[in-house]
Structure formats: structure tokens, C-alpha cells
């Protein structure tokens, strides 16, 4: 059994003497890191270049936790931390907050989730680069995953590319959906008449959304959704296309009745821990405005 322990900026592993045996212990250690630990080759190369691998007896030390700049100015706001360890941070993003600056940001005091995470790291004395793994729309609430070191970043990015990180959403839409579940397969492209809008288009990108009805409400439906692809505004576009736009989503035909933004929340984030391989299922509680809309739209029996 492999045991591990953090010692300052280093992670100490005990893979066993057999794993580090042979004429060339360095080569044996590298082979073990790649084959048994599953270390990304890119990171192995970086560690070798920076003397970040040390062998002492049956112990192997890796410089996985170096002090690095935040990479973005810290701007404080109280965060709802859903999960944290030395490799990962999951934050419940509030509605109305962008995940990251849009590139045109000036010194106007805008606080993005990245700014807030930087401030959190700083307040905790953690010298860590802010690295979000995925994003949410400004007005969509829910969990956002951050990598706290280079190892986690490479592993989690690989999982995203392989679609091995699952994000489940809950939404409240206009109208009563009759079918219990449906796979929405409509290609999505840009709307040439509106810079921010997307639309279903025969020449658009392949997009698949899995939808299940959870509860039929008063002239509304509570649905849960999972994305097979991750196109911009995918859930909003697909639901609007089938005639059931999100409450509050005025861009795609919804009305601001009982909520002032799109009624969409990231409810569950599921992924394998980048180091231990443990399956983590992180749930984010509903925001108050979603709960209020749901209660208001409950079907009277």
C-alpha cells in the first residue's frame, strides 16, 4: 500500500523498496511515477528539470507544492467552500459573478470568482496560482473546481478533455413538459444577429443534453440535466429550442417571473480525485432565489 504525507512544499511517498530497486534508482522511480502513480509525463519532465524529485531509502519526495504567485489580484468576498484539500478546491459560485475576468477588465472593482479565490488563498497563507478547471455562466450558480497545484491541474484538465468530470444541473422552465426524459441533440452555433447569443443551427457544433423531468409544477417544470458536450449556453439554447425556456432567461425567451436571472443551478459535481482516485460527489445547495421560485410554482394538488 502506498502512503503519502505532505512535508512543506514536498509530497513524501513510500512506494516500497521494490519499486525503487534496480541498477538505476532514478529510472526506477520515474517508471513507477508514470506507470503506477499515473503522473503526467509533462510534469515528470518539469520536476526533473527543477530537481523536484528526491529519493531517500524507500521514500520518494516530489516538489508538488511550490510557492507560486496567485496570478490575479485578490479581491475579498466571503466564499462558500464545498470541498478542499492539498490538491483541489470546490467553491459554490453565487449568481451574478463571473468565474474569471473577460480580458477587457479595468480597475473598476469587479470581483470575479478567481479574484475571490485569490483572496481566500492569501488569507489562508497559501501561495498558490489560481487555476479554475471549468466555468459557469455569470448568472448560473453552482460548484466550480480549482486545481491547487500543477499535478492536479494537468490531471483534472485531462479529465475534462475526456469528459470524465460530470456536472449535473437543476432548472425550472416555463410550461409543463410531458415526456419524462429526453436526449436533446441539436447543434449549436453563433447567432449572427446577436454577439452573445447562441442558436440551434445545422452548421453548428455537435451538442447533447440529457434531460429528466423531476417534478411538474404550476405552468412550470423542474428538470435535471447532464451535459454530454459543453457548448456555450448549451442548456439555455436547448431548452428554449424545445419551447421550454428557463424562467428569468430573457435572452432565450424566458420571462422574469419570480426570479431575476435564469433559473439554472449546478447541483452536483462528480470527479475522481486527481491523486487518490477516490470518486468525489460534491453537492451545492440551491440558492435562495431558486428555492423561492420552486415554492411559488409548486403544483396545487
N, C-alpha and C positions, 0 to 999 in steps of 0.2 A: 504493500500500500504506500502511495506517495503522500508524504506530509509536507506542508508548506507553512512558512511563517514570515511575516514582513519584519524586516530589520532596517528601519530608516528608509533610505531610498532603494533598498535591495529586497528581493524576494528570495528567501532561502528554501531550497528544495532538498529532499532526501530521496532520490530515485533508487538508491541501493548501490552497493559496490559493483554488482554485476553490470549495471548499466554504464558505469564509468570505468570499466576494466578494459584491458587490451594494451597493445603497444603504444598507441597514441590516445591518451585520455581525452584530449581536446576534441579529436574527431569522434570519439565515442559519445562524448557529451552532446556534440552538435547533432549526431544521428538520433540520439534519444529525444532531444528537444523537438526535432522535426517530426519524427515518427510516432513517438509516444505522447508527447505533450501537445503536438499539433501546432507548434509555433509557426507563424507566417515566415517564410524564407526571407522576406524583405526585412523583417525585424531582426532576425538572426544576423543578417549582414550588418545592420546598423549597430547591433550590440558588439559584434566582433570589431568593427571599425573604431568603436569608442571604449574598448576594454571593459565592456559591460558584462562579461562572463567570467566567473571565478570558480575554481574547483578546490575544495579543501576536504581531503578524506572522502567520505561518502556523501558530502554535501555539495550542492551546486547553487551558486548565487548569481542572480540576474538583476541588473540595474533597471528595473521596470518602473521605478517611481522617482525619476529625477525631478529636481525643481525646475519648472519652466514658466515662462511668462503667461499671464492669463490670456493675452491676445486680444482683449477687448476691455474697455473701461468699465470698472464696477459701478453699478447704479443700484442702490438698495431698494428692495421691496420684499415684504415677507413672503416666503415661498412655502408651498405645501409639498414637503418631501415625502414621496411614496416609498422609496427604497434607496438605500445607499450602502456601498461597501468600498473596498480599495480599488475596484475596477469599474463600477457602474454607479450612476446616479439617475433616478427617475423622478421627474418633477411633474406635478399636476398643473398644467398651464391654464391660467384663467382666461376667460373670454376677453377679447379686445386687445390682446397683447401679441405682437409678432414674435416669432421664435428668434429671429435674427435681424440685424439692420438690413435695409433694402439696397444699400450701396450708394444711395443718394442722401444718406443721413447727414445732417449738420448738427452742430452743438445746440440742439433745441430741447434737450431734456427728455427725449423719448426713451422709454425703458422697454427694452425687449427682454425676452426670457434669457438670452445669452448674457445680457448686462446683469440681470438679477442673479444668475448662477455665478458669474464672476464675483459679484459682491458677497455671495454666500461662501464661496471658496476663500475669499480674502478674510472674511470674519472668522472662519474656522482655522485660519493659518495654513491652508492648503495651497501650495504653489503648483497649480495645475492649469493646463491650457483648456479653454472651454471648447468642447467638441460635441456638438449635437449630432445624433445619428440619423434622425428623421425630422420631419417638420409637420406642423398642423397649420391650417388657415388661421388668420388673425382672429376670427370670431368663432372658431371651434375650440372648445375646451377639451382637456384630457391629458394623458401621460405622454411625456417626451423623454426619450432616453439619451443620456450623455455617457460618453466614454471618458474615464478618468486617467487613462494612460495610453501610450502608443499601442501596447499589446491589445488592449480592449478595443481600441479604435479600429485596428486592422481586422480583428475577428468579427466585430459587430458589423462593419461595413460589408464584409464578405457575406454575412448572414442576410443583410438587406438585399444584396445583389442576387442571392439565391432564393429570395422570398421566404426566408426561414424565420423572420420576425413577424408575428401575427398581431394585427391591430383590429380590434372589434369595436364597432361604433353603435350607439343608440341614437335614434332620431324620432322626431314627431312630425308627421307630414299631413298636409291637407287631404281631406277625403278619406273614405273607407276603402282600403284595398281588399279585394275579395279573395284572391288566391293566398294560400298560407305561406308559400315561399316561391321565389323566382330567381333565376340567374339572369342578370341584366348584362347583355353583351352588345354594347353599342360603341363603335369607335368614336373617339373624342378628338376634336381639332380646335384651333383658334377661331374666334368669331371676328371676321374682318371688319365688322362694324363697331366693335367694342374691344378696346385694348385688353381689359382684364377678363372679359367673358370667354367661356369655352362653350362649344356646342357639339351635338352629335353630328358627325359628318362622315360620309362614305370614304373620304380620303384621310380621315383622322387616324390616330393611333389606337391600336387594339386596347380595349378596356373591358374588364369584367368585374361586376359587383354581385356578391351573393346576399340576397335579402330574405329575411324571415319575419313574418308578422308575429309580434309578441302580444299585442292587445289592440282590439278595435275600440275606439273611443267615440266621443260625440263629434261627428263630422271630422274625424281625425284618426290616425293610426300610429301606434307605437311600433317601430320596426327596429330590428337589429341587423347590422350589416358587416360583412367582411370583404376586404379588397383582395382580389387576385392580382390586380395591377394597381399602380399608384399614379394615375394621371391627375393633373391639376383640376381641382373642383369635381373630381370624378363622381362622388356620391351625389352632390348637388345637381350635376348635369343629368345623371341617370334618373334620379327620382323626378326631376322636372319633366324629363322626356316622356315618362310613362303617365304623366298627368297628376302626379302627387308631389308637388314641390314642398320643401321644408317650410314650416312655419318661420316667419321672420326673414326668409331669404328673398328679399325683393329683387335681387339681381336675376334670379331664375324663376320668377313668377309667384313667389310666396308672399304672404301678407303679414304685416306686423300686428298680429292679434294675440296678445298675451305674452309676447316676447319681442325684444328689440334687436335680435340678431338671429342667425339661422339656428334652428333647434337641433343641433348636432353636437354630440359629445363622444370623445374617445373613452370608452368604458373599460376596456381590458387590453393590456399589452402583455404578450406572451413571447418569451425568448429563452434560449439556452444561455446560461451564464458563460461568458467568454473564457473563463479559466476553469471552473469546476465542471462545467457541462450540465449543472443542475437546471431543470426546467423551472423557470420563474413565471408566475402568473400574477401580474400587478394590476389591481383593480383601482379605478379612480372614482370616487363618489360623485354623484350628479351635482352640478352646480344648482344654486337656489332657483335661478330663472327657469331651468328645465323642469325642476320638481313642481314649481308653481303652475307652469303650463300644463303639465300632466294632470295635476289635481283638478285644474279648471276644466279639462277636457274628458275627464272620466265619464264613461257612458252610464247614464242613469238606468238602472235595471227596472 
